[in-house]
Amino acid sequence: MAAVIVCSALSCDPKPQDRPIPTPPTPVEPEDPDPITMITIPGVYGVEGGDIIFDYSKDQLSMVKYDTGCTYRLINPETVTVVSVSGLPWELTTGQSVSFLYRVQKHGHSTVSKRYQMQVMQVKDGKAWLKQDDKTFIVLAL
């Protein structure tokens, strides 16, 4: 007995049906980073009283958390100087606007005490960059 194979035009066609090829998404162009993010040494730049930059061989960094926020400090035991940034939120996020008190104390006496309003430009690799303008900014070690 001979077998009869019947093929319709659709079922025996070895060529698969053409499928639409999706258009690949256009990659988002990364924005150029703000130039201040190239500065990686913690410190205060362009603030009242002048720049104070962390020196790993002489200075200490600390952070104190409290109920409503936190304070970052740069301490130099040799010169008995404490630089503090107080009133920041516990967590900083890029784009956030923050207000804080910047203070420098030498031998227990305040030499600078000024309130600043800055924008968080970037939080990355255990650091945060806060910027008022191109000349006045802070690099925090978190």
ChimeraX attribute file (.defattr): number of C-alpha atoms within 10 A of each C-alpha:
attribute: neighborCount
match mode: 1-to-1
recipient: residues
	/A:1	3
	/A:2	4
	/A:3	5
	/A:4	6
	/A:5	6
	/A:6	8
	/A:7	9
	/A:8	8
	/A:9	7
	/A:10	10
	/A:11	8
	/A:12	9
	/A:13	10
	/A:14	7
	/A:15	7
	/A:16	7
	/A:17	8
	/A:18	6
	/A:19	6
	/A:20	6
	/A:21	6
	/A:22	6
	/A:23	6
	/A:24	6
	/A:25	6
	/A:26	6
	/A:27	6
	/A:28	6
	/A:29	6
	/A:30	6
	/A:31	6
	/A:32	6
	/A:33	10
	/A:34	12
	/A:35	8
	/A:36	20
	/A:37	18
	/A:38	9
	/A:39	11
	/A:40	14
	/A:41	16
	/A:42	21
	/A:43	20
	/A:44	24
	/A:45	19
	/A:46	15
	/A:47	17
	/A:48	15
	/A:49	13
	/A:50	11
	/A:51	14
	/A:52	16
	/A:53	15
	/A:54	20
	/A:55	13
	/A:56	10
	/A:57	6
	/A:58	11
	/A:59	16
	/A:60	14
	/A:61	18
	/A:62	12
	/A:63	15
	/A:64	11
	/A:65	13
	/A:66	11
	/A:67	7
	/A:68	9
	/A:69	13
	/A:70	17
	/A:71	19
	/A:72	20
	/A:73	21
	/A:74	25
	/A:75	20
	/A:76	17
	/A:77	12
	/A:78	8
	/A:79	11
	/A:80	11
	/A:81	19
	/A:82	21
	/A:83	22
	/A:84	22
	/A:85	23
	/A:86	19
	/A:87	19
	/A:88	17
	/A:89	17
	/A:90	14
	/A:91	9
	/A:92	20
	/A:93	15
	/A:94	14
	/A:95	13
	/A:96	12
	/A:97	15
	/A:98	17
	/A:99	15
	/A:100	18
	/A:101	15
	/A:102	21
	/A:103	19
	/A:104	22
	/A:105	16
	/A:106	14
	/A:107	11
	/A:108	10
	/A:109	10
	/A:110	13
	/A:111	13
	/A:112	15
	/A:113	15
	/A:114	12
	/A:115	13
	/A:116	16
	/A:117	12
	/A:118	20
	/A:119	19
	/A:120	20
	/A:121	21
	/A:122	21
	/A:123	20
	/A:124	12
	/A:125	9
	/A:126	8
	/A:127	17
	/A:128	22
	/A:129	26
	/A:130	27
	/A:131	24
	/A:132	17
	/A:133	11
	/A:134	11
	/A:135	11
	/A:136	18
	/A:137	23
	/A:138	26
	/A:139	24
	/A:140	22
	/A:141	22
	/A:142	17
